[in-house]
């Protein structure tokens, strides 16, 4: 084990394998930077030779000796100038197209093809450009050697051709140097780009692709601004730029994570990487903020991510609003919470998203509740997804119920503290009443729920529960799953039911048959009109629905084959096979069978 000092000052133990992995990637990144800077310097030398040869050919040879040049020399000099101009044009076009493909190829990246097609097109374009360059350089070299070796005599009189032979020799020497440089440059770039792609199955492709992209960025920077400026470019700055460009270009976050796996790992373990992420969360560029907000979600498997409270507090500030950075922040919360639940991570007695920011005196879970209770609809689906992932953990459930008990006890007439069982029973009765009203198509309101549960005083316990924070949240979730809310998408309804059932089943309280029937009707009602062939859904959404169905002792939904289920499989994003979806459904249902609470009459 090695000790690494994190951005907030705490020291954590990092496995030696992770340290070695980061160091190895950093060494390779430095090597690629050196290669790129050297290649750029060679390019500048080549540019110098090109300008010199063009000047020499046009001014000295074609300008001064054009009438005395042999036909062979005239056409060879002209052909060499044209071929070099064509080669330069191809390389310039290629250099302009490569960044456009990596950032803007939305049509190809929209569904099944995603990153595989992107990498394929980049490789083909680079390979074709370098092949043309190689062929031109090789042909030029062969023609020059043939001219010098087999056509060494000059069929013209010596009177008016003084210095012509020396001028031709200088030009051909410059042309040979250009051909050799172009040949070496094209060969090396083809090797660095194409060989990793050819041998590429698995993580090596992702690793090499990140290094190739870093090489391209350094190379362009060196050519545009100079070798000194390019040498100052850090791999961490490049990582943020690359991730933000790919998010802006329309890549799915799962693909962005896989594409930049090594860079993301380096950012987490590099000194100052997390601090840089916190700074970028306040950037003026929305896509830089989106990249920084996405990183915590990409770091789900990193060692001791649960200790990064400073990062979580900055992430909480980004959750407000309706722009892409807010959605990325909320998505990171969902990924982290879902991962902690799936892997049964030992969080002790402190849930990271319940730790209050000492300045704002608020935490991520309470912030989620705040924005869900607001009228903002743009990121409602992401908000409910994140809330459902958090509500699966018993510490979050405890937090909600303890807060509810405190709110009710403060306003209760009796000095005796209300028990959790009493609070839970009354809350469930109110929720069931609200669901009954929504399922039969009536509008749910505080007033109607109160009447349905019996006329009481304004400040009786049920009214207190209904007006409490947890009560308002449950009513909001009931409103979301209401069949009359046709503007709310299927996925949002699925996760709203997931959060509601998680809160409903807290402490393994027995479910009465009447309550269970209402919950089953709620879940069946969500899927009742959603079996049209070809509808698209994510694998995670399927798993969330099956989790709820298993908790309520419902059979698995029989119509998943009618959907196009998307997700990551074998390193790429696309439509998943029915057999794979079926296996994931079974795995999800098995994972929550121990949480199912038996019904009682």
ABEGO torsion letter per residue (X at the ends): XBBBBBAAGBBBBBBAAAAAAAAAAAAAAAAAAAAAAAAAAAAAAAAAAAAAAAAAAAAAAAAAAAAABBAAAAAAAAAAAAAAAAAAAAAAAAAAAAAAAAAABAAAAABAAEAAAAAAAAAAAAAAAAAAAAAAAAAAAAAAAAAAAABABBBBBAAAABGAAAAAAAAAAAAAAAAAAAAAAAAAAAAAAAAAAAABBEAAAAAAAAAAAAAAAAAAAAAAAEAAAAAABBAAAAAAAAAAAAAAAGBBAAAAAAAAAAAAAAAAABBGAAAAAAAAAABABAAAAAAAAAAAAAAAABBGAAABAAAAAAAAAAABEABAAAAAAAAAAAAAAAAAAAAGBBAEABBAAABBBAAAGBBAAAAAAAAAABABAAAAAAAAAAAAAAAABAAAAAAAAAAAAAAAAAABABABBBBAAAAAAAAAAAAAAAAAAAAAGBBBBAAAAAAAAEBBBAABAAAAAAABAAAAAAAAAAAAABAABAABBAAAAAAAAAAAAAAAABGGBBBBAAAAAAAAAAAAAAAAAAABBGBBBBAAAAAAAAAAAAAAGBBBBAAAAABBBBEBBGGBBEBBBAAAAAAAAAAAAAAAAAABBBBBX
